[in-house]
């Protein structure tokens, strides 16, 4: 009981430290048992609304993903200004300013919610908490590779999307293994999108260490520049994680359908196309 009380106090303190005390309680930051799942996940096309209590993920390119809820809310991660041959305008975009494959200085002004992963003052970071009812988007600031040299403190954001009972994390251009405090602030991540380039963000041993600590049900590799870095990542994860090559860019995921064994789910990126 003493250990349980200590964990609860630590979680509550982390929530307070990251400005969560007067907000809807995060279901990601909780003590929870693992949820058994079924054997596979539903395949989907990017324009199809997912069923109730599910979320659709579509890998667009590099570090950009589309998330779509049953009610029609949409978000795009690491938005660059170009998502394909489409007139589609998302409700939310997140950006990190590692380089222009992760952000744009000129986002479409028709996008209602533009969340930048860095603060206006160097090293201060930023705090987001966007509650749209069906989806909550929040962030945890981390360091990023500096545009000049070394690290930029708090220049990257790990964005967390709380939707359909799921906690979905996008690590952005993470440049270091998170601290204990940052792991606590992240909470449980059922699904995590992770850069596996092997050096432009974290090294492969660092990202593998991070993901094995997170122990998410589904890891989706992103930010891989060649099959070589992707294959090296898969080899490093295969002792503890199942490996599935989906052979497509889109999946629909629900809480009850999470795999019983942690799984690396390899999606093939595809630009959005209205046709």
N, C-alpha and C positions, 0 to 999 in steps of 0.2 A: 504493500500500500504506500510506503514511503517513496518508492521508486516511481509509482504511478503519479503521486502527488507532485513530485519533482518535475516529471515530464509535462504535466498539465500547466504548472507554473511557468516552465520554460516557453511553452507554446503561447500562453497568454501574454507573456512579456514580449515575445517576438511580434505578436499581432499589434501590441501597443506601440512598439518601437517603429513599426512600419506604417503607423497612422491608421490602423484598422478599428480603433476602439468604438467609434460611433457609426460603424457601417454594418451592413448585413454580414453575419458571421460566415466565414469561409468554411465550406464543407471539405476543402482540400486540407486545411490545417486542422487535423483531427487525429485521434487515436482510432485506428480501424483495423479490422481483420481483413485478410486477403479474401477477395470475392472469387469463387470458382466460376469458370466460364464454359463456353462451348468450344467446339473444335476450330471454327473459322469465323470470319467476319463477312458481312454482306458487301458485295461489289456494288459500285454505283457509278453514274455519270455525273459530271460536275454540275449540270444544270438541274438535276433532279432534287426535289425537297426530300430530306430524309424522313422516315416515320417518326411518330411521337416518341419521346425519350431517347432520341438518337441524334448524332451529329455526323455530317458528311465532311470528309477531308479530301482535298484534291491537291496534289503536288504540282505546282505550276512550273517553277524553274528555280534552280540554285538554292535559295532559302525562302522562297515565297510559296505559301500555301493558302488555299481558300478553305474557310470553315463556314458551313451553312447549317442553320438550325431548322427544326421542323416548322417553326413559325415564320421563317424567311429572313432572319437576321444573318448578315454575312460579314466576314472579316477576312482581311488578307494580311499575312505577315511579311515583314521585310519588303514592303511595297516600293517598287522602283519607278512607278509611273507607267510601266508597260506590262500588261498581263496577257496579251494576245490579241487576236483579231476579234474584238468584241466591244460592244457599247456598254457592257455591264459596269455599274458603279457600286462598289461595296458600301456597307454602312460604316465600317471601321477599317482603318489601316494602321498597322504598327510599323515602325522604322527604326533601324540602327545605322549609325553613320560610319561604319567601317570603311566602305567605299561605295561607289554608285550602284553596285549590285545588291545593295541592302536598303537604299533610301533614294529619295529624290527631293531636291530643294523646291520643286514646283508640283506638289501633289494636286490632283484634280480638285478644284474648289467646290465641286458638287458633293464631295465625300463629307458626310456629317461629322465624323469623329476621326481626327488625325492625331495619333499618339506617337510622339517622338520618344526614343529611348534614352535620351540624354538631356541634361539641363542646359539652361542658357549660360550659366557660369561654369567654367572649366572645373571638373572634379566634384561638383556638388550633386550630380545625378538629378533624378526627377522621380516623383511619385504619381502614379496613375491609379485611379479606382473608378471605373466606368460601369455603372449598373444600369443595364437596359432591360431588366426584368428577366428575360429569357436567357440572357448571357451577362456575366460579370467579367470584365477584363481588368486585371491588375498587373503590377510589375514588381520585380526585385532588381535593383541596380547592381551591376557588377562592373569590373574593369574591362577595357577593350584595348586592342592594339592601337597605339597612337598613330595618327597620320604622319607624324614626324619621326619619333623613335620611342621605344619602350612602351609603357602602358599609359592610357588615359584613365585616371580613377573615375569610376562610376559613369563611364561613357557608353556602356552597353546596358540594355535591359533584357532580362528574361521575362517574357510576357506569359501570363497564365490566363487561360480562358476557362471559366467555370460555367459549364453548360450541360444540360441533360443529365445531371448528376455526375458528370465526368470532370476531371481536372486535366487540362491539356496544356502542356508547357512547350514553349519555343525558346531555345537557348540563345538565339541570335548569333552574334559573333563573339561568344564567350571566349575569354583569353586566359582563364585560369580555373583551377578546381575551386568551386565555391567554398566559402568558409562555413563553419558549423552554423553560424547565425543565419547565413543565407540559405542553407539547406532547410533549416527550421521554417524560415519565412516562406519558402516555396511550398512546403507541405507535401502531401501525397500528389504525385503526378501519375495518373493512369496512363497517359500517352505523352511521349516527349519527342520533339523534333530536334535532332542533334547534329552539329557540324562534325563531319568525319574526314576533313581534308588532310589532317595529319600534321599541320604546321602553321597554316595561316591563322587559324584560331588556336585550339588546343592541340597538343601532340596526341597521337593515338593512345599512348598509355594514360594520359591525363583524361581524355574523354571517356575511355573505358572505365577508369576508376570512378569518374563522376556518375556514369550511367549505372554501374553496378551498385553504387551506394543508393541512388534513387530507386532502383529496383522497380521501375515502371513496368506495367503489363505489356505495353507496346512501345518500342523504340523505332522511330522512322528516321533513317539516315538522310542527311541533306548536305549540301555544301561540299559535295565530292566532285573533284575535277577530272577524275579518270577512274576506270574500273579498278585500277591497281590500288588506289587508296580505299575504295569501297570494299574490295576483297580483303585487304589487310585488316580493316575494321571488323568485318564479319568473322574472320579467323579468330581475332582477339576476343570476340563476344560469344563464340559458339560453345564454349565450355559450360556457360551458365544460362544461355538464352537459346530458344528455338529460333531457327532462321526460316523465313518464308519470303520467297520472291513472288510478289503479287502479279507481276507482269502487266501492270496497268497503273494509272495515276490516281485513281479514286477509290475510296473505301467509305462505307457507312458503319459507324461504331456506336454501340450502346453499352451501358454499364453491365447489363446482364450477359453480354456477349464477349466480354474480355477473356482472352485465353487464360487457361489455368496455369500455364508456365510462361514466364516472361519471354517475350518474342521480339526479335528484330524483324520488322515488316518493311521490305524493300519495295518502294514505289518507283515507277518510272515517270519522270516529269513530262508534262505536256501543257503547252500554252492553252489558254481558254479560247474557244472559237464558237461564235454564235451559230455556226452551221452544224 
